[in-house]
């Protein structure tokens, strides 16, 4: 499995959450008790706070690592199960297996320290408290990751930080990616099958977004609006690579689409860049939104793809900042009138060499 920055961040969140949570558990249960009392109560010479915190860290690291593996390799398959009940059962079983495995491994690790090994009753008492605590932490961690996934990693952390509580300007790239002949396809195959088609197409898009450091701004019907924040590390070629790689992935699965939906989907896109304003709007539902001429122009350019018989059109602003133009073929269309703009602009069609 390809491990990208998104997955690495998820692994780090899971492991750090469990290590911090179990340190907190150790502090809440034993933090206000001095070493002498612990030794007398549990009748163990090595049972003091420093060792307890070491065990908590080791347990958190081990349990977090096991759950990270489950999160990477098991949960993606579970999510494909349409049954909510089966999903919950599978997640619960996975958690129980990880918890028990971590408990056994930690017990084996410390069994060599006879003075540290607790009696069955004391161990059982701690384990019951730990299990109830771990169930709550597992729920909160899953909820946190689910919110991060649904909102998008960048938007999620920005909302938490309140970064866009007040409108602020940023330089961004936008791609408007639209399914061609969408109305005709929907009428021919029906709306249910059409929705399934869009799900399959956008599922193919996900690994390319991660690979090319892109974020989804929003899905609007059969259109995905993709964005990149511009900084000194931004490579415009990644934007172009994303589009052509997406086309290639769809073509590779053309037999599947033909058999399942009786059509092979293809998309048209436009790319523009410039300065926009970001802010949060809404009281009942808060959302980060972008405002500016950059988005309006990108949407208008995308609507011209069919007119100029091309799959990808880019603005002159974007074209001028492309790092390596040799690997693509460009054709310029001069003085194009765009609805809503007073001045005509130049746009470029793009094909891969």
N, C-alpha and C positions, 0 to 999 in steps of 0.2 A: 504494500500500500504506500502511495506517495505521501510522505509526511511534509506538510507545508507549514508556514508561519501560523496559520489559523489553528491547525491541529496542535502545534507546539504550545501555543498560548492556552488552549483548552487543557492540555496535559498539565501545564504549570499551574493553572487555576485549580484543578482537581487535587493535585498533590499538595500544594501550599494550603488549600482550604482544610484538608484533613490534618495536616501537621499542626496548623494553628488551632483547629478545633479540639484536637486531642490534648494539646498543651493547655488549653483553656479548661478542658475537663479535669485534667490532673490538678490544676490550680484550684478549681472550685471544690474538688473533693478532698484534697490534701493540703492546699496552700496555707490554711490557717492553723495547721497542726504541726507542732515542732517535732524534730527527729526523735527525741527521747520518748515522746508519747507513742509515735508510730512503732518504734522498736518494741516497746512494752506491750502495745495493743496487739500487734501482729506476731510478737515473739520471734522476730527475725532481725538479725544483726545488720543485714544489708538493706533493710527496708527503710530508706530515708528519702527525703525530697529529691535530692540530686538524681538518684537512680530512677525514681518515679518519672521525672521529666525526661530522662534518657529513653525509658521504655515508651513513653507517650510519643516522643519524636519518631522512634523506630517504628512503632505501630502505625502512626500517621503516614510515614513515608511508604511503608509496605502496603497498607490498605489503599492509599492514594494511587500507588503504581498499579496495583491489581485492577482497581476501578478504571484507571486510564486505559488499560488494555481492553477491558470490557467495552468502554466507551468508543474506542477506535474500531474494534473488530466485531463486536456482537450487536451493539445498539443500532448501527446502520442497517443491519438485516432485520432487526426486530421492528424498526420504524416502518418497513415496507409491509408489515402485517396490518391489514385494515381493522382488525378487531382490537378495540380499546382494552378489553378484558385480558386478551392474550398478551398485549403489550405490557400491561401492568404486572401480570404474573411473571412474565419472562424477566422483566427488570428486577422484580422482587427476589426471584430465585438467583439471579446473577449477583445481587447485593449480598444475599445470605451466603453464597458460596465464597465470595471474596472475604467477607467478615470472618467466617469460620476458618478459611485458609490462613488469613493473617493471624488469627488467634493461635492456631496450631504451630505456625512457624515461630512466632514470638515465644511461645511456651517452650518449644524445642531449643530455641536460642538461649533461654535463661535456665533451662533445666540443669545445665552444668553447674550453676551456682546454687548449691543445695540450700545455702542460707537464705537465698532470695525466694525460693519456691514456696508459695503460700499453701495453706491448707485448702481442702476442697471447698469448705463452706465460705471462707474468706474470698477465694478466687471466684466462686460462683456469685457472691454478692456484688463484687466489682464488675463482673462480666455482665450481669443483668442491667446494672446502671449504665454501663458503657454501651450496651446494645440499644437501649431506648434512646440514648443520646445520639448514637450513630445513625439511627433511623431518621431522626429529625435533621441531622446534618446532611445526610444523603438526599433527602427531599429538597432542602434548601439549595444544595449544590446543583441538582438536576434542574430545579426551577430557574436558577441563575443562568445556567448554560442555555436553557430553552429560550429565555428572554433575549439573551445575547444573539442566539441564532435567528429568532423571529424579527428582531429589530435591526440586525446587522451589527458586527463587532464595533465598528467605528461609531455608529450612531448611538449604540447602547452606552458606551463609556462616556460619550459626549453629553448624553442626556443626564447621566449620573452626576457628571461634573458641572452641569449647568452651563456648559461652554457657550451655547447659543441662546441663552436666556435673553440677551440683548443682540439685535442684528449685528453681524460683522461680515466683513468682506473677505473673500478667498479667491485664489486663482485655481480654477478647476477645468478638467476636460470632461466632456459629456459625449456619450454615444447613444443614439436612439436606434435600437435594434427592433425591427418590425417584421412580423411574418407576412410574406407576400401572398396575395390572393386570399386573404383570411376569410372574407365574407363568402366567397365562392366555396371554399373548403368547408366552412361551418354549415352552409346550406346543403352540401352534398352528403356529408357524413353524419350530420346531426350534432346538436350542441353538447351532448354528454361525451361522445367520442372526440369532439373538437377540444373539449377541456382536457381530456386525457392526453391528447396530442401535445397540447401546450405544456402539460406537466412533463412529458417525456423530453420535449425539446429543451426546456429550461433546466432539466436535470443534467443534460449534456453540457450545459453552459457552466454549471457550478465549478468543476475542477479547473476550467480555463480562467474563471474569475480569480480563483485562489493563486493560480500559477502566475498570472499577470498583474497581481496586486491591485485588482479592481474591486469596486464595491457596487452593489445594486442600490440605486436611489429609490426606484419603485418599479413595480410591475403594473402596467396599465393595459388591461385587456390582453391583446396579443403582442404587446410591446414591452420590452425591458429597457429601462433607462439606466445606463451604466456610467459610473463616474470614477475619476482619478483625481486626487489632490496633487497639484503641481508643486514640486520642490526641486532641489538641485539634483536629486537622484531619479527624477521622472524620465522614462524612456518612451517616446512617442511610438516607437516601433512595437512596443508591447500592445498598444491599443489596436494597431493594424493586425498583429499576430493573433490577437484574441478573435477578431472577426473571421479571418481566413481559417484558423484552426477550428472554429465552430462550424463553419461550412463543411470542412473536411470530415469532422465527426458525424455530422448528419448524413453525408454521402456514404460513409462507411456502413451506416445502418439503414441504407435505403431499402434493402430487402425487407427488413423488419417493418418499416413504416408502410411500405407498399402492401404487405400482407395484412397488417393490423388496421391501417387507416385508409388504404387504397389511394394513397398520395405520398409524395416525397416532399417534405417541407423545405423551403429555402427562405432565407431572410435577407432583407435589404437594410442598410444602415447608413447613418451620417455621423460625422464627428466634428465637434467644434470646441474651442477653448476660449477662456477669457475670465474676466473678473465678475463674480456673482456675489449676491448677498445671501447669507444663511441665517436662519432664525428658527426658534420653536414657536409653533402656533397651536391654539386649541386649549380648551379647559377640560372638557370631558375626555378627549383623546388628544394627547400631546404628540406632535410630530415635528421632526426637523424638515424644513422646506427650503428650496432654493428659489431665488428670484433673480431675474435679469434677462437682458437681451440675448445672452449666450444660449440659453435654453430655447427661447423662441426661434432663434435663427437655426439652431440644430434641427428642430422639428420641421421647419419650412424646407431646409435642405433635403431632409430625408424624404419628403413628399415628392421631390424632383427626381429620385432614383429611377422611377419608371419612365419618366419623360426622356431622360438621357440614356436609357437602356443600360444601366449599370447597377451593380449590387452595393457599391460603397462610394459615397461622396463625402469629401472633407472640405472644411473651410480653408481659406487662405491663411488665417491665423494659425491653424494647426499645421498646415503644410510647411510653413516657414520654420517651424521648430522641430521638424523631423530630423533625427540624428543621422540616419543612414538612408539616403534615398535610392541607393543603387539596387537594393533587393526588391524594389517595387516599380511598377510602371504607372506613371501619372499622365493624365490628360487634362489640360486646363480648359474651362469654359468661362469666357470673359463676360463681364458686364451683365450678370444675371439679375433680373428683377426678383426681389423677395417680398412677399406680402408683409406689410407692416414696417418695411424699411424704406427710408427716403432715397438712400443711395444704392446703386447696383453694386454687386459684389462678385468676386471671382471664386469659383469652386473647382474642385479637382476630383476626377474619378480615379480609383485606385485598383490596380490588379497586381497580383504577385507574379514575379518573373519565373 
